[in-house]
Amino acid sequence: MLSHKYPFMDYKMQLFLSKFKNKIDQKGRVSIPSQFRSILFQDGSQKMFCYPSLDAEAIDAGGDSLSRDIYALMDNLDPYSDEKDFLSTALFGLSEELRIDSDGRVILSDALIQHAQIIDEVIFVGLGQKFQIWEPNRFSNYLQEAQKKVREQRLLLSKKSKGF
């Protein structure tokens, strides 16, 4: 299992990897993949920290380390700057802590569901230190675009560095 050592903290965190599709049940609950759940619990969290992604029709999610990372990022900004106010509003103002039940499920709020345009299924996608929750068709479209951009960037990088 891959992990990442945080240079400013004295611990390693396992990385959120791969993708998993799950259905939303009639009560609005969705099971967090067991691999993701174990990382959240290792991080000391019985809750899932999440917010509407700033740049995708998805939900960004993680554990306590994600909220600490965001706070550390904002802590470096001028406390009275517009940038800090905007970022705080967009992230913390719309963030939610979802309780993980004894069966490893959470209930996504209406606001999160509307943002990601989720209907009855979701895909959990690992992004290393965090993961995203997508409506499956939207993720498929996003993945195609991301792979295309990576191929284009790889061509540019390989010309500069002769490898990748």
ABEGO torsion letter per residue (X at the ends): XBBBBBAABBBBBBBBBEBBBBBBBAAGBBBBBAAAAAAAAAAGBABBBBBBBAABBBBBBEBAAAAAAAAAAAAABBAABAAAAAAAAAAAAABBBBBBBAAGBBBBBAAAAAAAGBBABBBBBBAEABBBBBBAAAAAAAAAAAAAAAAAAAAAAAAAAGEX
